[in-house]
Amino acid sequence: MQNAEIIRWVMLIGIPLLCLVFYRLILRVFFGVVIVPEDRIGLVTKKFVLFGKQELPEGRIIALNGEAGFQAQTLAPGVYFWKWIWQYAVTFQPFTIIPTGKIGLVLAKDGAELETGSILARKVPCDAFQDARAFLENGGRKGRQTAIITPGSYRINTFLFELEMTDMVSIPENAVGIVTTLEGKAIEEGQIAGKSIAAHNKFQDVDTFLQNGGYKGLQEQVMLAGSYFLNPWFAKVEMVRMTEISIGHVGVVISFVGQDGEDLSGVEFKHGNIVAKGSKGVWAEPLGPGKYPINPYIMKIEMVPTTNLVLNWASARSEAHQLDKNLSTITVRSKDGFTFNLDVAQIIHIPTTEAPKVIARFGNMSNLVTQVLEPTIGNYFRNSAQDADAIDFLKSRKERQESARSHIGRVLEQYNVHGVDTLIGDIVPPESLMKTLTDRKLAEEQKVTYETQMKAQETRQTLEKETAIAEMQKEIVKADQGVLIAERIADASVKKATGDANSVRLQANAEADRLKLLAGGEAEKVRLLAKAEAERTEWIAVADAEKISRTGNAEAEKILAIGKSSAEAYRLAVEAMGGDNFTQLKVMESIGEQHVRIMPDVLINGSDNGGGPISGLLGLQLLEQLRKKANE
């Protein structure tokens, strides 16, 4: 049962297959039928020729006229007759597919010889290398081809063409493609790059480039960001970053290509040519801030800061621009032989219009620093220090800074640079000089302290002297007031006595007149008696007044005598004891009575013989005041 089933299946499958094979074999043998599938092409090889020429021309491998060998004509998908198996061999191969992002480079194995000096065969009409016959008949040359195959599906005769796939050229953003061609005319003498050629579609149309006179080698023209079908057998691309000029800077262009232009710098500028844009040399018009697709092999961009630029002559500090990275603290020697260091900062400004001249003169900013600024500033401060003592140099820092700014500014103007300011930073004197200055300063401060303390003591002495004089002044005033009071009392007594006498006299006269009127004779007697009594009374009154007057005068004379005797006693005591000793005695008595503090916090000794505290300046001044008061 099982064997019958197997036989049945073999017959159902095998017989149709055998019929098909037999059918195709019959068709292929007897009718020369070739069926090319839809996804294949047929490459034909002719084994022999029945009639006519059998051999290919010398040097050829592809048959165009029915010769034996590899045939130029390929078989596209379809049915073909008369391709007998004994005469033709048909090889099926898939289509040539170039994927996206790739290109196909073509190497022709047959064709005319390349022109002398050429490395690439020029493009000929051949339907993107799908028509081998057209390629050969139109003069296609063997070797590497200028034309490429872009992404797609192609029927390529691989008997004639050999394909190599490579990546497209992609240039990213902010990058520039620098092109070097391997085919073209030789670059003109005196030039380093080929001139720009039009209409070659960014070097993608090689044949147009060559037909328009393109040069071999480095190209002036650059390629910007994008993807390109660029034949690497024709051109090499090097990618560099775009030239970026930041804000606060300009880019001075130094072009190595172009024609020699007219010098625009003027007759006064003798340090290089300043030329117009597009000429060889330093361009008069610098580039402003931005990004530029510059070919660094044919142009050089020197960045020149247009804002204020600070350069530090200080070993421990450097600015971000790094132009002062090799500058160090300036060492100078003073007139008196001291060596010390000082830091200096120089601020400069280069106007935009002057930037090309600075670069034409020095080549770059670093040369400006090393050739002008460094020697100018260093030598100025060394010369300035040699003309002054070290201490004088330190004291006159402000004046020397102003002088440096003026001098250096005049020098820099000669180099098209504006000197904004010169600043002297830290000055580090020698240690020995610093000790001397420190000691001197301490001595000066101590002197000020001592003077302040002395003034305080003098003020205190003056206060105590004035206090003592004030206390003694009370006694003097009291004595003066006593004399004055005594004189006033005496005057009052005299005046009272005189008034009493006048009163008695008037009363007596009145009484006498009364008695006279009362009696004649008796009146006379009475008058006489009254007269006598009046005279007596008058004498009594006069006597009393005289007594009172004498008593007042005596009292006044007593007080005056006491004062004069005291003064005479003082005078005699002064003569006997000496003015200074007597004054000391009275001051001591007054101080003792008033309980005045005589011992100050700081004693002042005014003599060399060990005198007491009062023998100093305070004692002399007190004695002088007392002597004046005593004389008064």
NUMARNU-46299 format. One line per 4 residues: number of its first residue (from 1); their letters; for each residue x, y, z of C-alpha. Coordinates in steps of 0.05 Angstrom, whole numbers, plus 32768, in hexadecimal, padded with zeros to 4 digits. Example, Ala and Ser with C-alpha at 12.3 -4.5 7.8 and 13.67 -1.06 7.14 Angstrom:
<rs>
1 = AS = 80F6,7FA6,809C | 8111,7FEB,808F;
</rs>
This chain:
<rs>
1 = MQNA = 8000,8000,8000 | 8036,8030,8013 | 8060,8022,7FD5 | 8024,802F,7FA8;
5 = EIIR = 801A,8072,7FCA | 8062,8086,7FBF | 805F,8073,7F76 | 8020,809B,7F6E;
9 = WVML = 8041,80DA,7F8B | 8080,80D1,7F61 | 8057,80CD,7F23 | 802E,810A,7F35;
13 = IGIP = 806C,8135,7F43 | 80A4,8116,7F1B | 8082,810D,7ED8 | 8071,8158,7ED1;
17 = LLCL = 80B8,8169,7EE5 | 80D5,8139,7EB3 | 80A7,8155,7E7E | 80BC,819C,7E8F;
21 = VFYR = 8105,818B,7E8E | 80FD,8164,7E4E | 80D3,819C,7E31 | 8107,81D2,7E41;
25 = LILR = 8140,81A6,7E2A | 811C,819A,7DE9 | 810E,81E5,7DE1 | 8154,81F8,7DF4;
29 = VFFG = 8174,81C4,7DC7 | 8148,81C6,7D8B | 812E,820D,7D8C | 8163,8232,7DB4;
33 = VVIV = 812F,824F,7DE3 | 814A,8276,7E1F | 811A,8290,7E54 | 8136,82C8,7E7F;
37 = PEDR = 8112,82D1,7EC2 | 80F6,8316,7ED6 | 812C,8322,7F0B | 8167,830B,7EE1;
41 = IGLV = 818E,831F,7EA3 | 81B1,82F0,7E75 | 81FB,82F6,7E65 | 820A,82D4,7E23;
45 = TKKF = 824A,82B1,7E10 | 8251,829A,7DC8 | 8279,825A,7DC3 | 8288,825A,7D79;
49 = VLFG = 8274,8279,7D37 | 8259,824F,7CFE | 8266,8281,7CC8 | 828F,82C0,7CC6;
53 = KQEL = 82C6,82DD,7CF2 | 82CF,82B7,7D32 | 8307,82DC,7D58 | 8300,831E,7D7D;
57 = PEGR = 832D,8359,7D6B | 836D,835C,7D91 | 8366,8378,7DD6 | 831A,8370,7DD8;
61 = IIAL = 82F3,8341,7E04 | 82AB,8354,7DF2 | 828E,8340,7DAF | 8265,8373,7D89;
65 = NGEA = 825F,8351,7D45 | 824E,8309,7D55 | 8295,82F3,7D65 | 829F,82BA,7D95;
69 = GFQA = 82A5,82CF,7DDD | 8281,82FB,7E0F | 8249,831F,7DEC | 823A,8368,7DF8;
73 = QTLA = 81F0,835D,7DF2 | 81CE,8343,7E31 | 818A,8321,7E36 | 8155,8347,7E5B;
77 = PGVY = 811C,8320,7E7C | 80F4,82FB,7E46 | 80F6,82C1,7E14 | 812D,82BC,7DDF;
81 = FWKW = 8135,828B,7DA4 | 816E,826F,7D7D | 819E,826E,7DB9 | 81B1,8226,7DAF;
85 = IWQY = 81D1,8206,7DE9 | 820C,81EC,7DC1 | 821D,8233,7DA7 | 8209,8262,7DE0;
89 = AVTF = 8212,8261,7E2A | 81E1,828E,7E50 | 81F1,82A1,7E98 | 81BA,82BD,7EC2;
93 = QPFT = 81CC,82F1,7EF6 | 81A3,8320,7F22 | 819B,836A,7F12 | 81D0,8398,7F2D;
97 = IIPT = 81AF,83BE,7F66 | 81CE,83FE,7F83 | 81AE,840B,7FC8 | 819E,844F,7FE3;
101 = GKIG = 81DA,8473,7FFF | 8209,844F,7FCF | 8225,845B,7F8A | 8241,842B,7F57;
105 = LVLA = 8287,8435,7F3C | 8291,8416,7EF8 | 82D0,83F6,7EDC | 82CC,83E4,7E92;
109 = KDGA = 82F3,83A6,7E7E | 82F0,83B6,7E34 | 82F1,83F3,7E08 | 8321,8425,7DEA;
113 = ELET = 8362,8435,7E0E | 8362,8470,7E3E | 837E,84B1,7E26 | 83C5,84C0,7E3A;
117 = GSIL = 83C7,84E2,7E7F | 8380,84CE,7E90 | 836D,849F,7EC8 | 8322,849E,7EBB;
121 = ARKV = 82FA,848E,7E7D | 82CA,84C3,7E66 | 8280,84B8,7E67 | 825E,849D,7E27;
125 = PCDA = 8213,8491,7E19 | 8204,844A,7E30 | 81C5,844D,7E5A | 81EA,844D,7E9D;
129 = FQDA = 8217,8415,7E85 | 81DC,83E8,7E76 | 81EA,83E9,7E2B | 822F,83CA,7E22;
133 = RAFL = 822B,83CE,7DD6 | 821D,841A,7DD9 | 8256,8423,7E09 | 8288,8401,7DDB;
137 = ENGG = 826D,841E,7D9B | 826C,8465,7DB7 | 82B5,8463,7DC9 | 82B2,844D,7E11;
141 = RKGR = 82F7,8441,7E2E | 830E,840A,7E5B | 8320,8418,7EA3 | 8300,8441,7ED9;
145 = QTAI = 82C6,846C,7EC2 | 82B6,84B3,7ED4 | 826C,84A3,7ED4 | 824C,8480,7F0F;
149 = ITPG = 820C,8459,7F1A | 81DC,8478,7F4B | 81AD,844F,7F78 | 817E,8423,7F50;
153 = SYRI = 8178,83E0,7F2B | 81A2,83D5,7EEC | 81AE,839F,7EB7 | 81F9,83A0,7EB5;
157 = NTFL = 8223,8373,7E89 | 8256,835C,7EBB | 8280,833E,7E83 | 8291,8386,7E70;
161 = FELE = 8286,83AE,7EB0 | 829F,83A2,7EF6 | 827A,83C8,7F2C | 8291,83E0,7F6F;
165 = MTDM = 8260,83FF,7FA0 | 8274,8436,7FD0 | 8252,8468,7FFD | 8239,84AB,7FE8;
169 = VSIP = 8260,84E7,8001 | 823A,8507,803B | 8251,8549,8059 | 8232,8559,809D;
173 = ENAV = 8219,859C,80B5 | 824E,85D0,80C8 | 8280,85AB,809D | 82A2,85BA,805B;
177 = GIVT = 82BA,8589,8027 | 82FF,8598,800C | 8305,8578,7FC6 | 8343,855D,7FA5;
181 = TLEG = 8339,8544,7F5F | 8362,850C,7F40 | 8353,851E,7EF7 | 8357,855E,7ECF;
185 = KAIE = 8388,8592,7EB6 | 83C7,85A3,7EDC | 83C0,85DE,7F0B | 83DD,861F,7EEF;
189 = EGQI = 8422,8633,7F04 | 8422,865E,7F43 | 83E0,8643,7F5B | 83D4,860E,7F91;
193 = AGKS = 838B,85FD,7F7F | 835F,85F6,7F43 | 8331,862F,7F32 | 82E7,8627,7F3C;
197 = IAAH = 82C3,8607,7F01 | 8279,8611,7EF3 | 8241,85DF,7EE3 | 825F,859E,7EFC;
201 = NKFQ = 822A,8595,7F33 | 8259,8595,7F6E | 828C,8567,7F4C | 8256,8533,7F3F;
205 = DVDT = 8259,853D,7EF4 | 82A0,852A,7EE7 | 829D,852F,7E9C | 8282,8576,7E9D;
209 = FLQN = 82B8,858A,7ECF | 82EE,856E,7EA1 | 82CF,858B,7E61 | 82CC,85D0,7E81;
213 = GGYK = 8316,85CF,7E91 | 8316,85B6,7ED8 | 8359,85AF,7EFB | 8377,8573,7F1C;
217 = GLQE = 8389,857A,7F65 | 8371,85A6,7F9E | 8333,85CE,7F8C | 8320,8614,7FA2;
221 = QVML = 82D7,8601,7FA2 | 82BC,85DE,7FE0 | 8280,85B2,7FEC | 824C,85C3,8021;
225 = AGSY = 8221,8596,804C | 81FA,8561,8025 | 8200,851E,8002 | 8222,8517,7FBF;
229 = FLNP = 822C,84E3,7F88 | 8276,84EF,7F86 | 82A4,84BF,7F61 | 82DD,84B0,7F92;
233 = WFAK = 8309,849C,7F57 | 8303,84E4,7F40 | 8303,850D,7F80 | 8316,8506,7FC8;
237 = VEMV = 82F0,852E,7FFC | 830C,8544,803F | 82DB,855F,8071 | 82ED,8599,809F;
241 = RMTE = 82C4,85C4,80CD | 82A9,8606,80B4 | 82D1,8643,80C9 | 82AC,8665,8101;
245 = ISIG = 82BA,86AD,8113 | 829E,86BD,8158 | 827F,86FE,816E | 82B4,8731,8180;
249 = HVGV = 82E4,8719,814A | 82F0,8722,8100 | 8312,86F1,80D2 | 8349,870D,80A7;
253 = VISF = 834E,86E4,8067 | 8392,86D1,804C | 8386,86B3,8008 | 83BA,8687,7FE7;
257 = VGQD = 8396,8685,7FA4 | 837F,86B8,7F72 | 83A0,86ED,7F48 | 83CF,8720,7F65;
261 = GEDL = 83A2,875B,7F77 | 83B0,87A5,7F7E | 83CB,87BA,7FC2 | 8397,87E1,7FE8;
265 = SGVE = 83BF,87F0,8026 | 83DD,8832,800E | 8424,884B,8006 | 842E,8855,8051;
269 = FKHG = 8423,880B,8061 | 8461,87E5,804D | 8456,87A2,8070 | 842F,877B,803C;
273 = NIVA = 83F8,8780,8009 | 83B0,8789,801B | 8386,8772,7FDF | 833D,876F,7FCB;
277 = KGSK = 8311,8732,7FD7 | 8321,86F8,7FA6 | 836A,870B,7F9C | 83A7,86E9,7FB8;
281 = GVWA = 83BF,8708,7FFA | 83A0,8728,8037 | 8359,873E,8028 | 8348,8786,803B;
285 = EPLG = 8302,8771,8050 | 8303,8742,808C | 82CB,8710,809A | 829A,8721,80D0;
289 = PGKY = 827D,86F2,8105 | 825C,86B3,80E7 | 826C,8670,80C7 | 8290,866B,8084;
293 = PINP = 82A0,8630,8055 | 82EA,863E,8051 | 831B,8611,802E | 8355,8612,8061;
297 = YIMK = 8387,85FA,802C | 837D,8638,8001 | 8368,866B,8035 | 837E,867B,807B;
301 = IEMV = 8352,86A0,80AC | 8375,86C6,80E3 | 8346,86D7,811C | 834F,871E,8136;
305 = PTTN = 8328,8734,8174 | 8305,8776,816B | 82F1,877E,81B4 | 8322,8795,81E9;
309 = LVLN = 8357,8760,81F2 | 8379,8756,8235 | 83C0,873A,8237 | 83DE,8727,827B;
313 = WASA = 8427,8727,828B | 841A,86FA,82C7 | 8433,86B3,82D1 | 83F5,869E,82F6;
317 = RSEA = 83BF,86B9,82C7 | 83AE,86B3,827E | 8370,86C8,8256 | 8343,869A,822F;
321 = HQLD = 8360,86B0,81EC | 83A3,8692,8201 | 83CB,86C8,81DE | 83EE,86D7,8220;
325 = KNLS = 83FC,868F,8234 | 8446,8699,8228 | 844A,86DC,824C | 8464,86DD,8293;
329 = TITV = 846F,870D,82CD | 84A0,8745,82BC | 84E0,8746,82E5 | 8500,878B,82EC;
333 = RSKD = 853C,87A8,8310 | 8538,87EB,8334 | 856C,8823,8336 | 8583,880D,837B;
337 = GFTF = 858E,87C6,8364 | 854F,87A3,837E | 852F,876E,8351 | 84E4,8766,8355;
341 = NLDV = 84A9,874B,832C | 846B,876E,8314 | 842D,8757,82F0 | 8414,8781,82B6;
345 = AQII = 83D3,877E,828D | 83CF,879F,8249 | 838C,87AE,8229 | 838D,87B7,81DD;
349 = HIPT = 8359,87C1,81A7 | 835F,87B2,815D | 832B,87D6,8132 | 8309,87AC,80FC;
353 = TEAP = 8326,87D7,80C4 | 836C,87CF,80E0 | 8369,8783,80E9 | 8383,8773,80A2;
357 = KVIA = 83BF,87A0,80AC | 83D0,877F,80EE | 83CE,873B,80CD | 83F4,8753,808F;
361 = RFGN = 842A,876F,80BD | 8430,8736,80F0 | 840E,86F9,80D1 | 83E5,86E9,810F;
365 = MSNL = 83D3,8703,8154 | 8407,86D9,8177 | 843E,86FB,8150 | 8422,873F,8163;
369 = VTQV = 8428,872C,81AC | 846E,870E,81A7 | 848C,8741,8177 | 846E,8782,8191;
373 = LEPT = 8448,877E,81D3 | 8477,8751,81FA | 84B8,8777,81EC | 8497,87BC,81EF;
377 = IGNY = 8476,87B3,8232 | 84AE,878B,8252 | 84E4,87BC,823E | 84BB,87F9,8252;
381 = FRNS = 84B2,87E0,829A | 84FB,87C9,829F | 8513,880D,8288 | 84E2,8831,82B5;
385 = AQDA = 84F9,8809,82F2 | 8542,8818,82E5 | 8535,8863,82EB | 8518,885F,8331;
389 = DAID = 8526,8841,8375 | 84FC,8805,8387 | 84D5,882A,83BD | 84C8,8865,838F;
393 = FLKS = 84B0,8836,8358 | 847E,8817,8389 | 8466,885B,83A1 | 845D,8878,835B;
397 = RKER = 8434,883D,8340 | 83FA,8869,8327 | 8428,889A,8302 | 8450,8862,82E2;
401 = QESA = 8411,883E,82CC | 83F8,887E,82A9 | 843C,8889,8289 | 843D,8841,8270;
405 = RSHI = 83F7,8847,8252 | 840B,8886,822C | 844E,886A,8213 | 8435,8825,8200;
409 = GRVL = 83F8,8844,81DE | 8424,886E,81B1 | 844E,8832,819E | 8412,8806,818E;
413 = EQYN = 83F3,883B,8161 | 842D,8831,8132 | 8417,87E8,8129 | 83CD,87F7,811C;
417 = VHGV = 83BB,87E2,8163 | 8399,880F,8196 | 83B4,880A,81DD | 8378,8812,820B;
421 = DTLI = 839B,880E,824E | 83D7,87F4,8273 | 83CC,87DA,82BA | 8400,87C8,82ED;
425 = GDIV = 83E9,878E,8317 | 840C,876C,8351 | 8452,8786,8362 | 847D,8755,8389;
429 = PPES = 84B8,877A,83A8 | 84F5,8754,83C1 | 84EE,8736,8406 | 8525,8761,8423;
433 = LMKT = 8504,87A1,840A | 84C1,878B,8424 | 84E0,8781,846A | 84FD,87C7,8467;
437 = LTDR = 84BB,87E5,8452 | 8496,87BD,8487 | 84C6,87D4,84BE | 84C0,881C,84A6;
441 = KLAE = 8475,8819,84A6 | 8473,87FB,84EC | 84A2,8832,8505 | 8475,8867,84E6;
445 = EQKV = 8438,8848,8506 | 845B,8845,8549 | 846F,888E,8542 | 8426,88A0,8534;
449 = TYET = 8411,8877,8571 | 8444,889A,859D | 8430,88DE,8584 | 83E7,88CE,8591;
453 = QMKA = 83F8,88B7,85D8 | 8422,88F6,85E3 | 83EA,8923,85CD | 83BB,88FE,85FC;
457 = QETR = 83EA,8909,8636 | 83F4,8952,8624 | 83A9,895B,8623 | 83A3,8939,8666;
461 = QTLE = 83DB,8964,8683 | 83BA,89A3,8669 | 8378,898E,8689 | 8399,8982,86CC;
465 = KETA = 83BF,89C4,86C8 | 8381,89EB,86B8 | 835D,89C8,86F1 | 8394,89DC,8722;
469 = IAEM = 8394,8A24,8708 | 8349,8A27,870E | 834D,8A11,8757 | 8382,8A45,8767;
473 = QKEI = 835B,8A79,8741 | 8323,8A72,8773 | 8350,8A89,87AC | 8369,8AC4,8784;
477 = VKAD = 8323,8AD9,8772 | 830D,8AD0,87BA | 8346,8AFE,87D2 | 8335,8B32,879D;
481 = QGVL = 82EC,8B30,87B0 | 82FF,8B38,87FB | 8326,8B78,87EC | 82ED,8B93,87C3;
485 = IAER = 82BA,8B84,87F9 | 82E4,8BA6,882E | 82EA,8BE4,8803 | 829F,8BE5,87F8;
489 = IADA = 8291,8BDD,8843 | 82C0,8C17,8853 | 82A0,8C44,881F | 825C,8C33,883C;
493 = SVKK = 8272,8C44,8883 | 828D,8C88,886D | 824F,8C99,8848 | 8223,8C85,8885;
497 = ATGD = 824D,8CB0,88B4 | 8248,8CEB,8885 | 81FD,8CE3,8881 | 81F5,8CDF,88CD;
501 = ANSV = 821F,8D1F,88D6 | 81F6,8D45,88A5 | 81B7,8D2E,88C7 | 81CF,8D46,890C;
505 = RLQA = 81E4,8D88,88EF | 81A1,8D94,88D0 | 817D,8D82,8911 | 81A9,8DB1,8939;
509 = NAEA = 819D,8DEB,890A | 8153,8DDF,890D | 8153,8DDE,8959 | 817C,8E1D,895C;
513 = DRLK = 814C,8E42,8930 | 8113,8E2B,895B | 8132,8E44,899B | 8144,8E85,897A;
517 = LLAG = 80FD,8E91,8969 | 80E5,8E81,89B0 | 8111,8EB0,89D5 | 813B,8EEB,89C6;
521 = GEAE = 8171,8EED,89FA | 8165,8EAA,8A10 | 8166,8E99,89CA | 81AB,8EB6,89C4;
525 = KVRL = 81BF,8E8D,89FF | 819C,8E53,89E5 | 81BA,8E62,89A1 | 81FE,8E63,89BF;
529 = LAKA = 81F0,8E25,89E5 | 81D1,8E06,89A9 | 820A,8E1D,897F | 823A,8E00,89AF;
533 = EAER = 8210,8DC2,89B4 | 820C,8DBF,8968 | 8255,8DC9,8962 | 825F,8D94,8995;
537 = TEWI = 822F,8D67,8973 | 824F,8D77,8931 | 8292,8D68,894D | 8276,8D28,8969;
541 = AVAD = 8257,8D17,8926 | 8296,8D29,8903 | 82BC,8D02,8934 | 828E,8CC7,892C;
545 = AEKI = 8290,8CCC,88E1 | 82DB,8CD4,88E4 | 82DC,8C97,8912 | 82B0,8C70,88E3;
549 = SRTG = 82DA,8C87,88A8 | 8319,8C76,88CA | 82FC,8C34,88DF | 82E8,8C23,8896;
553 = NAEA = 832A,8C3B,887B | 834E,8C14,88B1 | 8326,8BD6,889F | 8334,8BE0,8855;
557 = EKIL = 837D,8BEF,8863 | 837E,8BB1,888D | 8364,8B86,8856 | 8392,8BA8,8824;
561 = AIGK = 83CC,8BA0,8853 | 83BB,8B57,885B | 83B9,8B4E,880F | 83FA,8B75,8807;
565 = SSAE = 841A,8B4F,883F | 8404,8B0E,881F | 841E,8B25,87DC | 845F,8B3D,87FD;
569 = AYRL = 8462,8AFB,8822 | 8459,8AD7,87DF | 848E,8B02,87C0 | 84BF,8AF7,87F8;
573 = AVEA = 84AF,8AAD,87F7 | 84BB,8AAB,87AC | 84FD,8AD0,87B5 | 8510,8AA3,87EE;
577 = MGGD = 84F9,8A60,87D0 | 84FE,8A6F,8786 | 84C3,8A77,8757 | 84BF,8A2E,8742;
581 = NFTQ = 84C4,8A13,8789 | 8490,8A44,87A4 | 8461,8A33,876B | 846A,89EA,8779;
585 = LKVM = 845C,89F6,87C3 | 841B,8A1C,87B5 | 8405,89EA,8781 | 8411,89B2,87B3;
589 = ESIG = 83E9,89D7,87E8 | 83B0,89E3,87B7 | 83B3,899B,879F | 83B2,8983,87E6;
593 = EQHV = 8377,89AE,87F9 | 834F,899B,87BA | 8365,8952,87BA | 837B,8957,8771;
597 = RIMP = 839A,8918,8750 | 83E1,892A,873E | 83FC,88E6,8727 | 83EA,88DE,86DB;
601 = DVLI = 83E7,889B,86B8 | 8426,88AD,8691 | 845C,88D8,86B2 | 8481,890E,868B;
605 = NGSD = 84C8,891A,86A3 | 84E2,895D,868C | 8529,895C,86A9 | 8564,892E,86B1;
609 = NGGG = 856D,8939,86FD | 8532,890D,8713 | 84FF,8944,871F | 84B8,8932,8733;
613 = PISG = 847B,892D,8705 | 846C,8978,870B | 84B1,898B,86F2 | 849D,8978,86AC;
617 = LLGL = 8477,89A0,8678 | 8438,89A4,86A4 | 845E,89C1,86DF | 847E,89F7,86B5;
621 = QLLE = 843D,8A0C,8696 | 841A,8A0E,86DA | 8452,8A38,86F8 | 844F,8A69,86BF;
625 = QLRK = 8404,8A72,86C9 | 840B,8A7A,8714 | 8444,8AAD,870B | 8417,8AD7,86DE;
629 = KANE = 83DE,8AD5,8710 | 840C,8AE7,874A | 8428,8B22,8724 | 83E2,8B3B,8717;
</rs>
